[in-house]
Amino acid sequence: MMLTIKEKIAYGLGDTASNIIFQTVMMFLLLFYTDVVGLSPAVVGVLFLVVRIFDAITDPLMGALADKTTSKWGQFRPYLLWLALPFALISILAFSTPQLSGSSKIIYAFVTYTLLMLAYTAINIPYCALGGVLSADTKERVSVQSYRFVFGMLGGVIVASCTMPLVEYFGQGDSAKGYQMTMIAMSSLGFILFLLCFLGTKERISPPIESSSFKDSMASLWRNDQWRILCIAAFFLLTGQVLKFSLAVYYVKYFLGREDLITAFMTAGVIASMVGCALAQPLAKRVCKIKAYIWLQTISAVVCALGYFIGSEQIELAFAAFIIWKFFLDMATPLLWAKMADTIDYGHHKTGIRITGLVYSGVIFFIKFGVAIGGALAGWLLAFYGYQADTAQTEATKNGILLSFTLFPAIGSLMVAIIMTRYTLTTEKLDELQLKIRLNSDEQPQHDTLQPCTK
C-alpha cells in the first residue's frame, strides 16, 4: 500500500523529536560532563559504558512488552502519547547542574542519565517498531525510513546549529544555566513533535498478539540468522560513529584550534546527513540494497581514514572530509532500518512467529551496546592521551584526538562492510516470502537457503 506524504512526514517528525535528545547526547553530553559538571573523562567513560549497557539490556524487554500491547490506538503508537511528557522532563533533569560536590555529582549524573536512557528506550523502541507496521511494501519501507531519517537529521540540524548559541544566549556566561534552559526549549519542541507523530500515523499490519513466553520468543528470534547479521553490523557501526561524533567538538576546538567553528562544523555534517538520507530511496530503486550498503560503508571508512592526513591548518579540507563522511555514512542509514523490517518477514516465514517489537529492540540492543562502547572509548581515549578540560592541550593530546577521530572510527565502517557480505535478503526473495505468508498464514517453519545479492 502506498502511504501519503503527509503520513510519512508525520512518522518522520517522531525521529526529529528523538534526535533532539539523542543528537544532543552524542554531540554535547561528554563536553557537558567534562567542562560544565567537572567530571573527569575517565569517570564519564565508565558512566557511559555502565548506563548504556544497562539501557541496552532493557531493549528486548521493552520490545516484548510492546509486542503484547493492545489498545484502541494499536500496539506501538500509544507509547508516543503516554511517554512524550515524561521523556521531556527527564531530559531537562539530565542537563541540569544542581549545587553538588564530589561524589554527589557523579551519583546525580548516573541517576539522571540512567533515567534518560530508560525513557528513551521506552518511547523509541515502539516508535521504531511502528515503522514496520505502516506498510508491507518493501519499497515503501525504504521510502518511510528515508523520510524518517531526513526528519531525524533535521533534529540533528536543530541541535548542531542551535545548542551552543542557545547555551550562550540563555546562560550569559553561566554554562550550567544555559544548558538547562536550552534543554527546556528543546524538550518542549520534542514533546509537540511526538504528539504530531502519534496523530498523523496509522498501524496497518496487525499481527495476532503472541502468546508465547519471553524465552520462546527469544529462541525464535535467535533462529533468524539474517537478524543476527544486522545486530553484529549495527554494533560495529555505532561504535565507530559514536566515537567520531563524540570527539568532533574536541577535534574542532583543540586540534583545529577553532572553537568558533564548532557550530558550523557540526551543522554542516548533519545537513550532509539529511541529503544523504534523502538520496537513499532513489539509490535503492536502481541498485541492489545490499551491495549499495556495503559500498557506502566502504567509502565512509576510506574518507574517515583519509582525515588523519589533514593538517590542523587545513580547515576547508577538514570540513570537506567530515561532510563527505556524513553524507555517505547516512545515505546507508535508511537502508539498514528497512532491512530490519525485512528480517521480520523472514523470521515470520522461518519460524511462524511474528515478533515485530522484539526484532527491532534486539537490533537496537546492539546499537545501544555500540553506543556504550563508542562513548566509553571517547572518554577513555581522552584520558589516555592526557586531556585536561578548558586548557591548552599538548601535542601528544592533539595527535591522540586526531587518531581517535579518524583512523579508529574507520575500522568500524570497514567491519560493517565485511559483515554485510553475509546478508542475503534481496528484494526478490522478500517478495517471494511475503507471498507465501499471505497465501498460508498457518505455514510451518521453513529453512530456506538464501543466495547472495547478484543484481
C-alpha positions as CSV (number, residue, x, y, z in Angstrom):
1,M,0.0,0.0,0.0
2,M,1.2,3.5,-0.9
3,L,1.4,5.8,2.1
4,T,0.7,9.5,1.8
5,I,3.5,12.0,2.0
6,K,1.6,13.5,5.0
7,E,1.8,10.3,6.9
8,K,5.5,9.8,6.0
9,I,6.2,13.3,7.3
10,A,4.2,12.6,10.5
11,Y,6.3,9.5,11.1
12,G,9.5,11.4,10.4
13,L,8.6,14.0,13.0
14,G,8.8,11.3,15.6
15,D,12.5,10.9,14.8
16,T,13.0,14.6,14.8
17,A,11.8,14.5,18.4
18,S,14.0,11.5,19.3
19,N,17.1,13.1,17.7
20,I,16.7,16.4,19.5
21,I,17.7,14.4,22.6
22,F,19.8,11.6,21.0
23,Q,22.0,14.0,19.0
24,T,22.4,16.3,22.0
25,V,23.7,13.3,23.9
26,M,26.0,12.3,21.1
27,M,27.4,15.8,20.4
28,F,27.4,17.6,23.7
29,L,26.9,15.3,26.7
30,L,30.6,14.4,27.0
31,L,31.6,18.0,26.8
32,F,28.8,19.0,29.3
33,Y,30.1,16.4,31.8
34,T,33.8,17.3,31.5
35,D,33.7,21.0,31.0
36,V,30.5,22.1,32.8
37,V,29.8,19.5,35.5
38,G,33.5,19.0,36.1
39,L,33.7,15.2,35.8
40,S,36.9,13.5,34.6
41,P,36.9,11.9,31.2
42,A,37.7,8.5,32.7
43,V,34.7,8.7,35.0
44,V,32.5,9.8,32.2
45,G,33.8,6.8,30.1
46,V,32.7,4.4,32.9
47,L,29.4,6.3,33.2
48,F,28.6,5.9,29.5
49,L,29.6,2.2,29.5
50,V,27.7,1.2,32.6
51,V,24.5,3.1,31.9
52,R,24.3,2.3,28.2
53,I,24.9,-1.4,28.7
54,F,22.2,-1.4,31.4
55,D,19.9,0.5,29.0
56,A,20.7,-1.9,26.2
57,I,19.6,-4.9,28.3
58,T,16.1,-3.3,28.7
59,D,15.6,-3.1,25.0
60,P,14.4,-6.7,24.4
61,L,12.2,-6.4,27.5
62,M,10.6,-3.2,26.0
63,G,10.2,-4.9,22.6
64,A,8.5,-7.9,24.2
65,L,6.2,-5.6,26.2
66,A,5.2,-3.7,23.0
67,D,4.5,-6.9,21.1
68,K,1.9,-7.8,23.8
69,T,0.3,-4.3,24.0
70,T,-3.3,-3.9,23.0
71,S,-5.1,-0.6,22.9
72,K,-7.6,1.3,20.7
73,W,-4.6,3.1,19.1
74,G,-2.7,-0.1,18.3
75,Q,0.4,-1.8,19.6
76,F,3.1,0.8,19.2
77,R,1.5,4.3,18.7
78,P,0.1,4.7,22.2
79,Y,3.6,4.8,23.7
80,L,4.3,8.1,21.8
81,L,1.3,9.6,23.7
82,W,2.0,8.1,27.1
83,L,5.7,8.8,27.3
84,A,6.3,12.1,25.4
85,L,5.9,14.3,28.6
86,P,8.0,12.1,31.0
87,F,10.8,11.9,28.3
88,A,10.8,15.7,28.0
89,L,11.0,16.2,31.8
90,I,13.8,13.7,32.3
91,S,15.8,15.2,29.5
92,I,15.8,18.5,31.3
93,L,16.9,16.9,34.6
94,A,19.8,15.2,32.8
95,F,21.2,18.5,31.6
96,S,20.7,20.3,34.9
97,T,23.6,21.0,37.3
98,P,22.4,21.2,40.9
99,Q,24.8,22.6,43.6
100,L,26.5,19.4,44.4
101,S,30.1,18.4,45.1
102,G,32.4,15.4,44.9
103,S,30.7,12.0,44.6
104,S,27.3,13.6,44.7
105,K,27.9,15.0,41.2
106,I,28.7,11.6,39.9
107,I,25.7,10.0,41.6
108,Y,23.4,12.6,40.2
109,A,24.9,12.1,36.7
110,F,24.5,8.3,36.9
111,V,20.9,8.5,38.1
112,T,19.6,11.1,35.7
113,Y,21.5,9.7,32.7
114,T,20.1,6.2,33.5
115,L,16.5,7.6,33.7
116,L,17.1,9.4,30.4
117,M,18.2,6.3,28.6
118,L,15.4,4.2,30.1
119,A,12.8,6.9,28.9
120,Y,14.5,7.0,25.5
121,T,14.2,3.2,25.2
122,A,10.6,3.1,26.4
123,I,9.5,5.6,23.7
124,N,12.0,4.8,20.9
125,I,11.5,1.0,20.7
126,P,7.8,1.3,19.9
127,Y,8.5,4.3,17.6
128,C,11.0,2.2,15.6
129,A,8.6,-0.8,15.5
130,L,5.8,1.5,14.2
131,G,7.8,1.9,11.0
132,G,7.4,-1.8,10.4
133,V,3.6,-1.9,10.6
134,L,2.8,1.2,8.4
135,S,3.1,-0.8,5.2
136,A,4.1,-4.3,4.0
137,D,5.6,-3.0,0.7
138,T,9.4,-3.3,0.7
139,K,9.8,-0.1,-1.5
140,E,7.5,1.9,0.8
141,R,9.6,0.7,3.8
142,V,12.7,2.3,2.3
143,S,10.7,5.4,1.5
144,V,9.3,5.6,5.0
145,Q,12.8,5.2,6.5
146,S,14.2,7.8,4.1
147,Y,11.6,10.3,5.3
148,R,12.2,9.3,8.9
149,F,16.0,9.9,8.7
150,V,15.7,13.1,6.8
151,F,13.4,14.4,9.5
152,G,15.6,12.8,12.1
153,M,18.6,14.6,10.8
154,L,16.5,17.8,10.9
155,G,16.5,17.2,14.7
156,G,20.3,16.9,14.4
157,V,20.5,20.2,12.5
158,I,18.5,21.9,15.2
159,V,20.8,20.5,17.9
160,A,24.0,21.2,16.0
161,S,23.1,24.8,14.9
162,C,21.2,25.9,18.0
163,T,22.7,24.3,21.1
164,M,25.8,26.3,21.6
165,P,24.2,29.7,20.6
166,L,21.3,29.0,22.9
167,V,23.6,28.0,25.7
168,E,25.4,31.3,25.3
169,Y,22.1,33.3,25.0
170,F,20.4,31.7,28.0
171,G,23.5,31.4,30.1
172,Q,25.1,34.8,29.6
173,G,28.3,33.3,30.8
174,D,26.7,30.7,33.1
175,S,27.0,27.5,31.0
176,A,25.2,25.4,33.6
177,K,22.1,27.6,33.4
178,G,22.5,27.8,29.6
179,Y,22.4,24.1,29.1
180,Q,19.4,23.7,31.4
181,M,17.3,26.4,29.6
182,T,18.4,25.1,26.2
183,M,17.1,21.6,27.1
184,I,13.8,23.1,28.3
185,A,13.3,24.6,24.9
186,M,14.5,21.5,23.0
187,S,12.4,19.1,25.1
188,S,9.2,21.2,24.7
189,L,9.6,21.0,20.9
190,G,10.2,17.3,21.1
191,F,7.1,16.8,23.1
192,I,5.0,18.6,20.5
193,L,6.5,16.6,17.6
194,F,5.9,13.2,19.3
195,L,2.2,14.1,19.6
196,L,2.1,15.1,15.9
197,C,3.6,11.7,15.0
198,F,1.0,9.9,17.1
199,L,-1.8,11.8,15.5
200,G,-0.6,11.5,11.9
201,T,0.2,7.8,11.6
202,K,-1.8,4.5,11.4
203,E,-0.9,0.9,12.1
204,R,-2.0,-1.3,9.1
205,I,-0.2,-4.6,9.8
206,S,-1.9,-6.1,12.9
207,P,-0.4,-9.5,13.7
208,P,-2.0,-11.5,16.4
209,I,-0.7,-10.9,19.9
210,E,1.8,-13.7,20.5
211,S,1.0,-15.9,23.4
212,S,4.5,-17.5,23.6
213,S,6.7,-16.8,26.6
214,F,9.6,-14.4,26.5
215,K,12.0,-17.3,26.5
216,D,10.3,-18.9,23.5
217,S,10.2,-15.6,21.6
218,M,13.9,-15.0,22.2
219,A,14.6,-18.5,21.0
220,S,12.6,-17.8,17.9
221,L,14.4,-14.5,17.4
222,W,17.8,-16.2,17.6
223,R,16.9,-18.6,14.8
224,N,16.7,-15.6,12.5
225,D,20.2,-15.7,11.1
226,Q,19.7,-12.5,8.9
227,W,18.7,-10.6,12.0
228,R,21.9,-11.8,13.8
229,I,24.0,-10.3,10.9
230,L,22.2,-6.9,11.3
231,C,22.9,-7.0,15.0
232,I,26.7,-7.5,14.6
233,A,26.8,-4.9,11.9
234,A,24.9,-2.4,14.0
235,F,27.3,-2.8,16.9
236,F,30.4,-2.0,14.9
237,L,28.6,0.8,13.0
238,L,27.6,2.6,16.1
239,T,30.8,2.0,18.0
240,G,32.8,3.9,15.3
241,Q,30.1,6.5,14.6
242,V,29.6,7.5,18.3
243,L,33.4,7.6,18.9
244,K,33.9,10.0,16.0
245,F,30.8,12.1,16.7
246,S,31.6,12.4,20.5
247,L,35.1,13.7,19.6
248,A,34.0,16.0,16.9
249,V,33.7,19.0,19.3
250,Y,37.2,18.3,20.7
251,Y,38.6,17.9,17.2
252,V,37.4,21.3,16.2
253,K,38.2,23.0,19.5
254,Y,41.6,21.6,20.2
255,F,43.1,20.0,17.1
256,L,41.9,22.6,14.5
257,G,42.1,25.3,17.2
258,R,38.8,26.9,16.0
259,E,36.3,26.8,18.8
260,D,34.3,29.5,16.9
261,L,33.6,26.9,14.2
262,I,32.1,24.2,16.3
263,T,28.5,25.1,15.5
264,A,29.3,25.4,11.7
265,F,31.2,22.1,11.7
266,M,28.5,20.1,13.4
267,T,25.7,21.7,11.4
268,A,27.4,21.1,8.1
269,G,27.8,17.4,9.0
270,V,24.2,17.0,9.9
271,I,23.0,18.8,6.7
272,A,25.1,16.4,4.7
273,S,23.4,13.5,6.6
274,M,20.0,14.9,5.6
275,V,21.0,15.0,1.9
276,G,22.4,11.5,2.1
277,C,19.2,10.1,3.7
278,A,17.1,11.8,1.1
279,L,19.0,10.0,-1.7
280,A,18.7,6.6,-0.1
281,Q,15.4,5.8,-1.8
282,P,16.4,6.7,-5.4
283,L,19.6,4.7,-4.8
284,A,17.7,1.6,-3.6
285,K,15.4,1.8,-6.7
286,R,18.4,1.4,-9.0
287,V,20.9,-0.7,-7.1
288,C,20.8,-3.8,-5.0
289,K,20.3,-2.6,-1.5
290,I,22.8,-5.0,-0.1
291,K,25.6,-4.0,-2.4
292,A,24.8,-0.4,-2.1
293,Y,25.0,-0.6,1.7
294,I,28.4,-2.4,1.5
295,W,29.9,0.2,-0.9
296,L,28.6,3.1,1.2
297,Q,30.2,1.8,4.3
298,T,33.5,1.1,2.4
299,I,33.6,4.7,1.1
300,S,32.8,6.0,4.6
301,A,35.7,4.1,6.0
302,V,38.1,5.4,3.4
303,V,37.1,9.0,3.8
304,C,37.2,8.8,7.6
305,A,40.8,7.3,7.5
306,L,42.0,10.0,5.0
307,G,41.0,12.6,7.6
308,Y,44.1,11.6,9.6
309,F,46.4,13.2,6.9
310,I,44.6,16.6,7.1
311,G,46.7,19.2,8.9
312,S,45.3,21.5,11.6
313,E,45.7,24.5,9.3
314,Q,43.6,22.8,6.5
315,I,40.2,24.0,7.8
316,E,38.4,23.6,4.4
317,L,39.7,20.1,3.9
318,A,38.7,19.1,7.5
319,F,35.1,20.4,6.8
320,A,35.0,18.6,3.4
321,A,36.1,15.3,4.9
322,F,33.5,15.5,7.7
323,I,30.8,16.5,5.3
324,I,31.6,13.7,2.8
325,W,31.9,11.1,5.6
326,K,28.4,12.1,7.0
327,F,26.9,12.1,3.5
328,F,27.9,8.6,2.6
329,L,27.5,7.1,6.1
330,D,23.9,8.3,6.5
331,M,22.9,7.6,2.9
332,A,23.2,4.0,4.2
333,T,21.2,4.5,7.3
334,P,17.6,4.2,5.9
335,L,18.7,1.0,4.1
336,L,19.8,-0.5,7.4
337,W,16.5,0.2,9.1
338,A,14.5,-1.0,6.1
339,K,16.4,-4.3,6.4
340,M,15.2,-4.6,10.0
341,A,11.6,-4.7,8.7
342,D,12.6,-7.2,6.1
343,T,14.1,-9.6,8.7
344,I,10.7,-9.5,10.5
345,D,9.1,-11.1,7.4
346,Y,12.0,-13.5,7.1
347,G,11.6,-14.6,10.7
348,H,7.9,-14.9,10.4
349,H,8.3,-17.2,7.4
350,K,11.0,-19.2,9.0
351,T,9.5,-19.7,12.5
352,G,5.8,-19.0,12.1
353,I,6.0,-16.3,14.8
354,R,5.9,-12.5,14.0
355,I,7.7,-10.5,16.8
356,T,8.0,-7.0,15.4
357,G,8.9,-5.2,18.6
358,L,11.4,-7.8,19.7
359,V,13.2,-7.8,16.3
360,Y,13.6,-4.0,16.4
361,S,14.5,-4.0,20.1
362,G,17.1,-6.7,19.5
363,V,18.9,-4.8,16.9
364,I,18.6,-1.6,19.0
365,F,20.2,-3.6,21.9
366,F,23.3,-4.0,19.8
367,I,23.0,-0.4,18.6
368,K,23.0,0.7,22.2
369,F,25.9,-1.6,23.0
370,G,27.8,0.1,20.2
371,V,26.8,3.5,21.6
372,A,28.0,2.4,25.0
373,I,31.4,1.2,23.8
374,G,31.9,4.2,21.4
375,G,31.0,6.7,24.1
376,A,33.2,5.0,26.7
377,L,36.1,4.8,24.3
378,A,35.8,8.5,23.6
379,G,36.2,9.3,27.3
380,W,38.9,6.8,28.0
381,L,40.9,7.8,24.9
382,L,40.8,11.5,26.1
383,A,42.0,10.4,29.5
384,F,44.7,8.1,27.9
385,Y,46.1,11.0,25.8
386,G,46.2,13.4,28.8
387,Y,43.2,15.6,28.0
388,Q,42.6,18.5,30.5
389,A,39.4,20.4,30.3
390,D,39.5,24.0,29.1
391,T,43.3,24.3,28.9
392,A,45.8,24.3,26.1
393,Q,46.4,20.7,25.1
394,T,49.8,19.1,24.5
395,E,50.8,17.9,21.0
396,A,50.5,14.3,22.2
397,T,46.9,15.0,23.3
398,K,46.1,16.7,20.0
399,N,47.5,13.9,18.0
400,G,45.6,11.4,20.1
401,I,42.4,13.3,19.4
402,L,43.1,13.2,15.7
403,L,43.9,9.5,15.7
404,S,40.7,8.7,17.7
405,F,38.6,10.9,15.4
406,T,39.8,9.4,12.1
407,L,41.5,6.0,12.0
408,F,39.7,4.3,14.8
409,P,36.2,5.1,13.6
410,A,37.2,4.0,10.1
411,I,37.7,0.5,11.4
412,G,34.1,0.3,12.5
413,S,32.7,1.1,9.0
414,L,35.1,-1.4,7.4
415,M,34.0,-4.1,9.7
416,V,30.3,-3.4,8.8
417,A,31.1,-3.7,5.1
418,I,32.7,-7.1,5.6
419,I,29.9,-8.4,7.9
420,M,27.2,-7.3,5.5
421,T,28.6,-9.6,2.7
422,R,26.8,-12.4,4.6
423,Y,23.4,-10.7,4.4
424,T,21.2,-12.2,1.7
425,L,17.6,-10.9,1.8
426,T,17.2,-9.5,-1.7
427,T,14.0,-7.7,-2.8
428,E,13.1,-10.7,-5.0
429,K,13.5,-13.1,-2.1
430,L,11.4,-10.9,0.2
431,D,8.6,-10.6,-2.4
432,E,8.5,-14.4,-2.5
433,L,8.4,-14.7,1.3
434,Q,5.6,-12.2,1.7
435,L,3.6,-14.0,-1.0
436,K,4.0,-17.3,0.9
437,I,3.0,-15.6,4.2
438,R,-0.2,-14.2,2.6
439,L,-1.2,-17.4,1.0
440,N,-0.7,-19.6,4.0
441,S,-1.0,-17.8,7.4
442,D,-0.6,-21.2,9.1
443,E,2.6,-22.2,7.3
444,Q,5.1,-24.4,9.1
445,P,8.6,-23.1,9.8
446,Q,10.8,-23.1,6.8
447,H,14.6,-23.4,6.4
448,D,15.4,-21.8,3.1
449,T,18.9,-21.3,1.8
450,L,19.3,-17.7,0.7
451,Q,21.5,-16.7,-2.2
452,P,23.7,-13.6,-2.1
453,C,22.6,-10.5,-3.9
454,T,23.8,-10.6,-7.5
455,K,21.9,-7.7,-9.1
